[in-house]
Amino acid sequence: MLRIPIIILGFISLISIVQAADNMVVIRSNATPDFSEGQLLDSTKPVNLPAEAEITVVFSSGAVLTVSGPYQGQLKAPLPDNKAEPVDVIADPLPDNKATPVDIVALSNFLTDKEHVRGTKQAPEDLWLVDVSPPKRFYCIAPSARVTLWRSENNGQNASTLLIKHKRTGEKAEIRWPAYQMTLKWPGSLTVHYGETYTVKLKNRDGSSFKKLVLYKLPNSLPTKSHKVVWMVGRGCIPQANMLLASLR
């Protein structure tokens, strides 16, 4: 019976881990059907891009790479010093290559779920704003940001009364939202309990709307936008994840 030394087995396992960490997912492409959004690619296999074709991929490291054709060869994650090879790519290198890998399978599933990638009408331009209109429930907040509420122009023509209530404790705050003002800071008298449910009621002379709202605070430990997208998808912050994903270049 052939026995392989443990040190060799360990080395083989390490190679497998490194290779897996270099796999990637296509997040943007004009080269369909050969390369489609959500497609998983193996970094050990060469890519063949014709002229005028372009794809953007996210590696499990979190690094982002945009490749323009004509191009043939393997794709490698950009180097931290931004001296990535080959030279005809636009790269966003990973600042800390020891960070937890991005779950590219989860990102792939998100991109191929057409229900998730549909556009949202009258969405706020700032991805960290919390839309008070139904039906979206889950919103993520930047690590150092204060919660800021948003309403569309259609709902902002008149002064409104905003009532927010914390479901578990019954704590609530009622504030006036002036006409023609699209944003409003979260009331200072009401504690933000991240991961817990609030009810939000907006009322003006044209009627009222009601929704349930759950807020999540992004941890400071997420090193790249790619990591943030996957984290936000896992919390249901879908419109925001779509906006952040669209900014990856």
C-alpha positions in Angstrom: 0.0 0.0 0.0 1.4 3.4 -1.0 1.7 5.8 1.9 2.0 9.5 1.4 3.8 11.5 4.1 1.5 13.7 6.1 3.6 16.8 5.2 2.9 16.2 1.5 -0.8 15.7 2.1 -0.8 19.0 4.1 1.0 20.7 1.2 -1.6 19.4 -1.3 -4.4 20.6 0.9 -2.9 24.0 1.2 -2.6 24.2 -2.6 -6.3 23.3 -2.9 -7.3 26.0 -0.4 -5.2 28.6 -2.2 -6.6 27.7 -5.6 -10.2 27.7 -4.2 -9.5 31.2 -2.7 -8.7 32.5 -6.2 -12.0 31.4 -7.7 -14.3 34.2 -8.9 -17.8 35.2 -9.9 -18.8 37.4 -12.9 -20.7 40.5 -11.6 -20.9 42.4 -14.9 -20.6 41.3 -18.6 -21.4 42.4 -22.1 -20.1 39.0 -23.5 -23.1 36.9 -23.0 -23.8 34.0 -23.4 -20.1 33.0 -22.9 -19.9 35.0 -19.7 -23.1 35.8 -17.8 -23.7 37.6 -14.5 -23.5 35.2 -11.6 -21.3 32.7 -13.5 -18.5 31.1 -11.4 -15.1 30.9 -13.0 -12.1 28.8 -12.1 -8.9 30.8 -11.9 -6.8 27.8 -13.1 -8.6 27.8 -16.5 -7.8 30.4 -19.2 -10.4 33.0 -20.3 -10.9 33.9 -23.9 -12.4 37.4 -24.5 -13.0 38.7 -28.0 -12.5 42.3 -29.0 -14.9 44.8 -27.4 -16.0 42.2 -24.9 -15.6 43.2 -21.2 -16.3 41.3 -17.9 -15.9 42.3 -14.2 -15.2 39.6 -11.7 -15.0 39.5 -7.9 -12.5 37.1 -6.4 -13.1 35.3 -3.1 -10.4 37.6 -1.7 -12.8 40.5 -2.3 -10.7 42.0 -5.1 -12.4 43.3 -8.2 -11.0 42.9 -11.7 -12.3 44.3 -15.0 -10.9 42.7 -18.2 -11.4 44.0 -21.7 -10.9 42.0 -24.9 -9.1 40.9 -26.8 -7.7 38.9 -24.0 -6.7 35.2 -23.5 -5.2 33.8 -20.3 -5.9 33.1 -16.7 -7.3 35.8 -14.4 -5.5 36.5 -11.1 -6.5 38.6 -8.2 -5.0 42.1 -8.3 -1.9 42.6 -6.1 -2.2 44.9 -3.0 0.4 47.3 -4.6 -2.0 47.7 -7.6 0.7 46.3 -10.0 -1.6 43.7 -11.3 -0.9 41.7 -14.4 -1.8 41.9 -17.3 -1.8 45.6 -17.9 -5.1 45.9 -19.9 -7.3 45.5 -16.8 -8.8 47.8 -14.3 -8.3 46.4 -10.8 -9.5 47.1 -7.2 -6.9 45.2 -5.0 -7.7 43.7 -1.7 -6.2 45.8 1.2 -5.8 42.8 3.5 -5.4 39.4 1.9 -5.7 37.7 5.3 -9.4 38.7 5.6 -12.2 36.2 5.6 -12.9 35.1 2.0 -16.0 36.4 0.2 -18.7 33.8 -0.2 -18.7 33.9 -4.0 -21.3 31.2 -4.3 -23.8 33.3 -2.3 -22.9 36.2 -4.5 -23.5 34.1 -7.6 -26.9 33.0 -6.3 -27.8 36.6 -5.6 -26.9 37.7 -9.1 -28.8 34.9 -10.8 -32.0 35.5 -8.7 -33.9 37.8 -11.0 -36.3 38.8 -8.2 -33.3 40.4 -6.4 -31.7 42.2 -9.3 -34.8 44.0 -10.5 -34.6 47.8 -10.3 -36.5 49.8 -7.6 -38.5 52.8 -8.6 -37.8 56.1 -6.9 -35.0 54.6 -4.8 -32.8 57.0 -2.8 -29.5 57.9 -4.6 -27.6 57.5 -1.3 -27.5 53.7 -0.6 -27.4 54.3 3.2 -30.7 56.1 3.4 -33.7 54.2 4.8 -36.8 54.3 2.7 -39.9 54.6 5.0 -42.3 53.6 2.2 -43.5 49.9 2.0 -42.7 47.2 1.3 -38.9 46.9 1.9 -38.2 45.9 5.5 -34.5 45.4 5.9 -31.9 48.2 5.7 -28.2 48.3 6.5 -26.4 51.2 8.1 -22.8 52.3 7.5 -20.6 51.6 10.6 -20.1 55.3 11.6 -23.3 56.7 10.3 -26.5 57.8 12.0 -29.7 56.4 10.7 -31.3 58.8 8.2 -34.8 58.2 6.8 -35.9 59.0 3.3 -39.1 59.5 1.3 -39.7 60.0 -2.4 -40.6 63.3 -3.9 -44.2 62.0 -4.5 -44.6 61.5 -0.8 -42.8 64.7 0.2 -45.0 67.4 -1.2 -46.9 67.7 2.1 -45.9 67.9 5.8 -46.2 64.5 7.5 -46.3 63.0 10.9 -43.9 60.1 11.4 -44.6 57.6 14.2 -41.9 55.0 14.9 -42.4 52.3 17.6 -40.0 49.6 18.8 -42.0 46.4 18.8 -40.3 44.6 21.7 -40.2 47.4 24.3 -43.1 49.6 23.1 -40.8 52.7 23.0 -42.0 55.2 20.4 -41.3 58.6 19.0 -43.6 60.9 16.9 -42.0 63.7 14.9 -43.1 66.1 12.2 -41.6 65.8 8.7 -41.7 69.2 7.0 -43.0 69.4 3.4 -40.4 69.3 0.5 -37.8 67.7 2.8 -36.8 64.3 1.6 -34.6 63.1 4.5 -35.0 63.1 8.2 -32.7 62.0 11.0 -33.8 59.2 13.2 -35.3 60.7 16.4 -32.7 61.1 19.1 -35.2 60.1 21.8 -35.6 56.6 20.3 -32.9 54.0 20.8 -31.8 52.1 17.7 -31.9 48.4 18.5 -30.1 46.8 15.5 -31.6 43.5 14.3 -35.0 44.2 16.0 -38.4 45.2 14.5 -39.9 48.6 14.5 -43.2 49.8 13.0 -43.2 52.9 11.0 -46.3 54.9 10.2 -46.2 58.0 7.9 -49.3 60.1 7.8 -50.3 63.2 5.9 -53.4 64.8 4.4 -53.4 62.4 1.5 -53.4 59.3 3.6 -51.0 57.1 5.5 -48.5 54.2 5.0 -47.3 51.5 7.3 -44.4 49.2 7.3 -42.2 47.1 9.5 -38.5 48.0 9.6 -35.4 46.1 10.8 -32.0 47.9 10.8 -28.5 46.3 10.7 -25.2 48.0 11.4 -22.3 46.9 9.1 -19.3 45.8 11.1 -16.0 47.7 10.7 -14.2 44.4 9.9 -15.5 44.1 6.4 -12.4 45.0 4.3 -13.9 45.5 0.8 -17.1 46.5 -1.0 -17.4 42.8 -2.1 -17.5 41.7 1.5 -20.1 44.3 2.3 -22.4 43.2 -0.6 -22.5 39.6 0.6 -23.0 40.6 4.2 -25.9 42.9 3.2 -27.5 40.3 1.0 -27.4 37.9 4.0 -29.4 40.5 6.0 -32.0 41.1 3.3 -30.8 44.6 2.5 -31.4 43.9 -1.2 -31.8 47.4 -2.8 -28.7 48.6 -1.0 -26.7 45.5 -2.0 -27.7 46.1 -5.6 -26.5 49.7 -5.5 -23.2 48.8 -3.9 -22.7 46.0 -6.3 -23.2 48.3 -9.3 -20.4 50.6 -7.9 -17.8 47.8 -8.1 -15.3 48.4 -10.9 
